[in-house]
């Protein structure tokens, strides 16, 4: 099992699930809760892991903050192999706010201590129209929204596979103020390094030859500090 294969299995599994929802006329009912359940099923099916939802990362102390899915070993002493955060915007949402929430998820993943696979997987999926609204719809009359959208796309690049997106501390502070707000202060510290996201998987829900949905999976990491800001 590799991190790449796990990401591909989660992405293709969710894309297939959403395609089934669509042909059953249930696409509008698909959301983060059901996507989280399906992703956990895929992780569990690998046979090597024991997924658990809404979990406290092992290095986050006693905070009430949780992550969507912990990828744990089947034996109690194995620790965490990784973690998964999922965003699945529906038909009606504010892309400006959802972009911030997704970057917050990427930050959270980068600050979770794991071993073995070190899979810090950010999953973003939804209908084709939702993905277009999130990534591609410009804001010609709202410079602050457009600046955030551009920075968002620089971090979460969607092609080609394995491309690495980056967000410096200065850009993160300017476009995503509060990006570290969902991480305990004792863990975040004075972090001023880069946030890095590498695309591992891009999968699509297709009906009658037309793309109706998409699922992207990125690996999220970070640099140590300002020495890599350039």
KAHU-V255761 format. One record per residue. SS is DSSP state (H for helix, E for strand, - for the rest). PSI is psi as a letter, one per 40 degrees, with the letter a starting at -180 (* if undefined). OMEGA is omega in whole degrees, -180 to 180 (* if undefined). Layout:
[[SS PSI OMEGA] [SS PSI OMEGA]]
//
This chain:
[[- h 176] [- i 177] [H d 179] [H d -179] [H d 179] [H d 179] [H d 180] [H d 179] [H d 178] [H d -179] [H d -179] [H d 177] [H d 179] [H d 178] [H d 177] [H d 177] [H d -179] [H d 176] [H d 177] [H d 178] [H d -178] [H d -177] [H e 176] [- e -179] [- f -176] [- e -177] [H d -179] [H e -178] [H e 180] [- h -179] [- a -175] [H d -178] [H d -180] [H d 177] [H d 178] [H d 180] [H d -180] [H d 179] [H d 178] [H d 177] [H d 180] [H d 179] [H d -179] [H d -177] [H e 179] [- d 178] [- e -176] [- e -172] [E i 174] [E g -179] [E i 177] [E h -177] [E i 178] [E g -173] [E i 175] [- h 179] [- i -173] [- e -179] [- e -175] [- e 176] [- b -174] [- e 180] [- i 175] [- e -180] [- i -177] [- i 174] [E i -172] [E d -177] [E h 171] [E h 176] [E g -175] [E i 172] [E i -178] [- d 175] [- i -172] [H d -177] [H e -174] [H e -179] [- a -178] [E h 172] [E d -179] [E a -179] [E i -179] [E h 170] [E h -174] [E h 171] [E h -178] [- g -179] [- i -179] [- a -176] [- d -178] [- h 179] [- i 176] [- h -175] [H d -180] [H d -180] [H d -180] [H d 175] [H d 177] [H d -179] [H d -180] [H d 176] [H d 174] [H d 178] [H d 178] [H d 177] [H d -179] [H d -179] [H d -178] [H e -178] [- f 176] [- h 179] [- h 179] [- i 177] [- a 177] [- b -179] [- d -174] [- f -179] [E h 177] [E g -165] [E h 174] [E h -178] [E h 175] [E h -179] [E i 178] [E a 178] [E i 178] [H d -180] [H d 179] [H d 179] [H d 178] [H d 179] [H d -177] [H d -172] [H d -162] [- d -178] [- h -176] [- i 180] [- g -175] [- d -178] [- e -179] [- g -176] [H d -179] [H d 178] [H d -179] [H d 178] [H d 177] [H d -180] [H d -180] [H d 179] [H d 178] [H d 180] [H d 177] [H d 178] [H d -174] [- g 180] [- i -172] [- e 176] [- i -6] [- i 178] [- i 176] [- e 174] [- i -178] [E h 174] [E i -177] [E i 176] [E h -180] [- i 179] [H d -179] [H d 179] [H d 179] [H d -180] [H d -178] [H d -173] [H d -176] [- f -180] [- h -177] [- e -179] [- d 179] [- e -174] [- e -180] [- f 175] [- h 178] [- h -179] [H d -179] [H d 179] [H d -178] [H d -179] [- a 178] [- f -173] [- h 178] [- f 178] [- a 179] [- i 169] [E h -176] [E h 177] [E h -179] [E h 179] [E h 178] [E d -175] [E h 173] [E h -177] [E i -171] [E i 173] [E h -173] [E h 178] [E h -179] [- f 176] [- e -178] [E h 177] [E h 180] [E e -179] [E i -179] [E i 176] [E h 179] [E i 179] [E h 178] [E i 168] [E h -176] [E h 178] [E a 180] [E i 172] [- i -174] [- d -176] [- a -169] [H e -180] [H d -178] [H e -176] [- d -174] [- * *]]
//
